[in-house]
Amino acid sequence: MRYDSRGSGGRRFDSRPREMHKITCSDCGAEAEVPFKPTEGKPVYCRDCYAKHRPPRRDRF
């Protein structure tokens, strides 16, 4: 079952399992999996390190 971004807050919902890709964190060196194919030459982080590197959230309202 798929929904497009209209009316779903911009998120896609799909019944298929996500294809995961194994990575080595660019920050701590830990092995992890991400739901996207990493781009060569760009850093990729494990969940914990990503939380440290992502930009601060802005309030939408």
N, C-alpha and C positions, 0 to 999 in steps of 0.2 A: 504494500500500500504506500503510495507516494503522495505527498502534498507539496505544492509549490510554495514559493515565498509569500504569495498573496494570502493574507489572513493568518499566517503562521509565525509572525514575528521575524521573518527572514530565515528561519531554520528549516532545513530539509529533514523529513522523516522518511526513512526507508527501511523496509523489513529485512533487507540483506545485511549480513554481518559486514563490518568494516574490514578492509584489508589493512593489516598492520605491518609496519616496516621496522626492522630492528635497527637501532642506532647506538652510537656511543656518544654520551653527553659531551658537548663541547666545553662544558664548565668543569664538571667533577669526574668525567671519564666513566661513569656508570653505564652499564648496558640497560637499554630501555626499548620500548616500542612506541611508535607514533602512528596515528591514523592518516598519514600523508606520505608521499614519496619525497624525501628530503632533496633539496636543491644543492648540487655540488658547489662547494665554496661558501655556503652560508652556514652559520652556526645553527645547531639544533640541540635542544636541551631536554633533559628528563623532566618529569613533572615538578619536582622540588626546585630545580634550578630555573625552570621557566617562570615559576612564581616570583623569583627574585629579579628576573630580567624584563618581565612584561611591563608596559607602561601603566601608570596608575589609572584606575577607572574614573571616568567622569560621570557625574550624575546626569541622567537623561532629562530630568524634570526640573 
